[in-house]
Amino acid sequence: VQLVESGGGLVQAGGSLRLSCAASGSTFSIKAMGWYRQAPGKQREMVAVITSGSGSTNYADSVKGRFTVSRDNAKNTMYLLMNSLKPEDTAVYYCCAELPLARLYWGNGTLVTVSS
């Protein structure tokens, strides 16, 4: 499975961005996909996850009510709509796909910078 993120950039606090993650390869095997982020000097953390079957979602407390994860199965693409962005949302955002046997695949990341 190959994952390519896009949509990052520089935005002012309070603004919005939409990230995309395009998956290719053995996409039929994907059980769930998620967005993770890593800020400078910090550990990578889960932002949002969406399952392939039911489409159920889970969010980090820090982004609940502001971020929305969605998917377009026909396009094999996952999205992250980020509203009301804060400077603390500044990080490299990574797309992750989970396959059976707990195999994880990662994209190269896209940088989101929120200025105050």
C-alpha positions, -999 to +999 in steps of 0.1 A: +000+000+000+013+035-009+000+066+007+005+102-005-006+131+016-014+166+002-030+198+013-007+211+040+005+247+041+006+279+061-026+292+076-035+318+101-051+309+134-088+304+131-084+293+095-091+260+078-073+234+057-082+201+041-057+174+039-060+145+015-044+110+016-045+090-016-040+053-013-029+029-040-019-007-042-037-034-021-063-009-009-089-037-005-069-050+025-071-017+044-090-021+077-087+014+089-070+047+080-059+075+102-042+108+105-014+113+130+008+143+136+042+151+150+052+185+163+088+195+167+103+178+198+071+158+205+060+122+199+037+113+171+001+113+182-032+101+168-054+128+154-083+109+138-091+074+126-118+060+103-126+024+097-131+009+063-162-012+071-186+009+091-168+042+087-168+047+124-145+075+136-124+084+166-107+117+174-081+130+198-097+151+225-077+181+213-093+182+179-129+170+186-154+195+173-128+211+150-115+183+127-135+159+106-121+128+090-139+113+060-132+090+031-142+085-005-139+048-012-143+052-050-112+074-050-093+055-023-088+088-006-091+099+030-096+135+040-091+156+071-110+189+073-094+211+099-113+241+111-106+267+138-069+259+135-047+268+164-009+274+166-006+242+186-020+223+156+013+230+138+029+197+129+038+173+102+006+153+095+010+117+084-015+093+068-015+058+081-032+026+068-038-005+089-039-039+072-045-073+087-019-087+112-014-052+125+007-041+095+009-003+093+018+018+063+027+054+064+029+083+040+057+108+040+038+135+057+026+170+049+035+201+070+008+222+085+019+255+100-006+277+119+005+312+126-008+333+155 
